[in-house]
């Protein structure tokens, strides 16, 4: 195990904070090792040569076939975590955004499969801030709920 240290990398992600009143548009994840479910905003990895805003728009087109408008510069979150038994480290560039299609405000929960081989399926839906505050499933990255409640 000691020699695997060099393989660990910090991932740079771009995620969208999409709000509608007291609701946030989120993806539900599950840690396969623990079975624990959690919420996180939708988005994905930033590729070399693309900005976080361009990466975010690409991810929304690829994953749920929607276009978004970016409403804010990136807000930085750093996320250290254990997922599927392994440590992870992410630098998250969070943009406030909105769907260009107004109909997405009334969309029911739906699932999509991540692109690529072995891409897992995720449910995306509107989640109330009250449910995030009081429900069993945490919102990641850490600190995002505090940010939402104070902005």
FILUM-819022 format. One record per residue (C-alpha): residue number from 0; residue in three letters; z, y, x. Coordinates in steps of 0.05 Angstrom, whole numbers, plus 5000, padded with zeros to 4 digits. Each point is the difference from the previous one (the first is absolute). Layout:
BEGIN
ATOM    i   aa     Z     Y     X
ATOM  NUM  Ala     Z     Y     X
...
This chain:
BEGIN
ATOM    i   aa     Z     Y     X
ATOM    0  Unk  5000  5000  5000
ATOM    1  Unk  5016  5048  5057
ATOM    2  Unk  4927  5008  5021
ATOM    3  Unk  4977  5020  4931
ATOM    4  Unk  5029  5070  5008
ATOM    5  Unk  4934  5026  5026
ATOM    6  Unk  4964  4980  4936
ATOM    7  Unk  5044  5043  4956
ATOM    8  Unk  4967  5066  4982
ATOM    9  Unk  5019  5062  4962
ATOM   10  Unk  4954  5004  4940
ATOM   11  Unk  4975  5068  4974
ATOM   12  Unk  4993  5000  4924
ATOM   13  Unk  4977  5052  4951
ATOM   14  Unk  5032  4995  4931
ATOM   15  Unk  4991  5040  4936
ATOM   16  Unk  5058  5030  4961
ATOM   17  Unk  4968  5005  4930
ATOM   18  Unk  5045  5029  4947
ATOM   19  Unk  4992  5012  4925
ATOM   20  Unk  5061  5034  4972
ATOM   21  Unk  5059  4954  5014
ATOM   22  Unk  4957  4942  5021
ATOM   23  Unk  4970  4978  5066
ATOM   24  Unk  4940  4954  5011
ATOM   25  Unk  5023  4942  5043
ATOM   26  Unk  4983  4930  5025
ATOM   27  Unk  5049  4943  4995
ATOM   28  Unk  5010  4958  5062
ATOM   29  Unk  5039  4937  5014
ATOM   30  Unk  5030  4976  5065
ATOM   31  Unk  4977  4927  5005
ATOM   32  Unk  5060  4981  5044
ATOM   33  Unk  5053  5027  4952
ATOM   34  Unk  4965  5004  4933
ATOM   35  Unk  5025  5071  4994
ATOM   36  Unk  4954  5047  4962
ATOM   37  Unk  4992  5074  5015
ATOM   38  Unk  4957  5061  4983
ATOM   39  Unk  4957  5040  5046
ATOM   40  Unk  4944  5052  4993
ATOM   41  Unk  4929  4977  5005
ATOM   42  Unk  4959  5010  5063
ATOM   43  Unk  4988  4965  5066
ATOM   44  Unk  4986  5003  5074
ATOM   45  Unk  4966  5059  5034
ATOM   46  Unk  4940  4979  5041
ATOM   47  Unk  4985  5031  5067
ATOM   48  Unk  4957  5062  4989
ATOM   49  Unk  5019  5014  4928
ATOM   50  Unk  5051  5049  4975
ATOM   51  Unk  5059  4978  4957
ATOM   52  Unk  4967  5034  4939
ATOM   53  Unk  4933  4965  5011
ATOM   54  Unk  5037  4933  5011
ATOM   55  Unk  5038  5009  4934
ATOM   56  Unk  4937  5015  4960
ATOM   57  Unk  4965  4940  5031
ATOM   58  Unk  5059  4954  4984
ATOM   59  Unk  5001  5022  4926
ATOM   60  Unk  4925  4987  4994
ATOM   61  Unk  5005  4932  5034
ATOM   62  Unk  5063  4975  4965
ATOM   63  Unk  4998  5027  4929
ATOM   64  Unk  4931  5034  4996
ATOM   65  Unk  5030  5068  4986
ATOM   66  Unk  4990  5068  5032
ATOM   67  Unk  5058  5047  5014
ATOM   68  Unk  5009  5073  5017
ATOM   69  Unk  5047  5014  5057
ATOM   70  Unk  5050  5055  4980
ATOM   71  Unk  5043  5009  5062
ATOM   72  Unk  5001  4994  5075
ATOM   73  Unk  5031  4936  5025
ATOM   74  Unk  5075  4991  4995
ATOM   75  Unk  5027  4955  5055
ATOM   76  Unk  5043  4938  4989
ATOM   77  Unk  5021  4949  5052
ATOM   78  Unk  5013  4930  4974
ATOM   79  Unk  5037  4947  5040
ATOM   80  Unk  5007  4935  4961
ATOM   81  Unk  5001  4924  4998
ATOM   82  Unk  4943  4968  4960
ATOM   83  Unk  4987  4926  4996
ATOM   84  Unk  5053  4989  5054
ATOM   85  Unk  4967  5047  5051
ATOM   86  Unk  5017  5071  5020
ATOM   87  Unk  4951  5053  4981
ATOM   88  Unk  4991  5073  5019
ATOM   89  Unk  4956  5049  4962
ATOM   90  Unk  4985  5074  5006
ATOM   91  Unk  4982  5021  4929
ATOM   92  Unk  4959  5062  4984
ATOM   93  Unk  5015  5012  4927
ATOM   94  Unk  4954  5046  4961
ATOM   95  Unk  5013  5027  4930
ATOM   96  Unk  4938  4981  4961
ATOM   97  Unk  4972  4992  4930
ATOM   98  Unk  4947  4956  4968
ATOM   99  Unk  4935  5036  4986
ATOM  100  Unk  4993  4957  4937
ATOM  101  Unk  5049  5027  4948
ATOM  102  Unk  4998  4932  4964
ATOM  103  Unk  5042  4971  5057
ATOM  104  Unk  5060  5038  4971
ATOM  105  Unk  5003  4949  4943
ATOM  106  Unk  4979  4937  5038
ATOM  107  Unk  5040  4936  4987
ATOM  108  Unk  5026  4960  5059
ATOM  109  Unk  4944  4962  5036
ATOM  110  Unk  4992  4959  5063
ATOM  111  Unk  4952  5004  5058
ATOM  112  Unk  4990  4957  5061
ATOM  113  Unk  5004  5031  5069
ATOM  114  Unk  4934  4999  5037
ATOM  115  Unk  4988  4950  5055
ATOM  116  Unk  5016  4926  5009
ATOM  117  Unk  5067  4979  4972
ATOM  118  Unk  5008  5067  4965
ATOM  119  Unk  5059  4995  4952
ATOM  120  Unk  5000  5023  4928
ATOM  121  Unk  5041  5060  4980
ATOM  122  Unk  5018  5030  4933
ATOM  123  Unk  4993  5075  4994
ATOM  124  Unk  5030  5041  4945
ATOM  125  Unk  5036  5064  4979
ATOM  126  Unk  5075  4994  5014
ATOM  127  Unk  5051  5049  4974
ATOM  128  Unk  5044  5036  5050
ATOM  129  Unk  5059  4976  4958
ATOM  130  Unk  4979  4928  5011
ATOM  131  Unk  4994  5013  5075
ATOM  132  Unk  5069  5031  5001
ATOM  133  Unk  5035  4946  4958
ATOM  134  Unk  4956  4938  5003
ATOM  135  Unk  5008  4940  5045
ATOM  136  Unk  4938  5011  5043
ATOM  137  Unk  5005  5051  5056
ATOM  138  Unk  4946  5051  5015
ATOM  139  Unk  4973  5000  5071
ATOM  140  Unk  4995  5035  5047
ATOM  141  Unk  5073  5018  5004
ATOM  142  Unk  5011  5073  4983
ATOM  143  Unk  4941  5005  4952
ATOM  144  Unk  5043  4998  4937
ATOM  145  Unk  5042  5057  5028
ATOM  146  Unk  4937  5039  5016
ATOM  147  Unk  4973  4989  4929
ATOM  148  Unk  5065  5022  4968
ATOM  149  Unk  5005  5063  5042
ATOM  150  Unk  4927  5023  4995
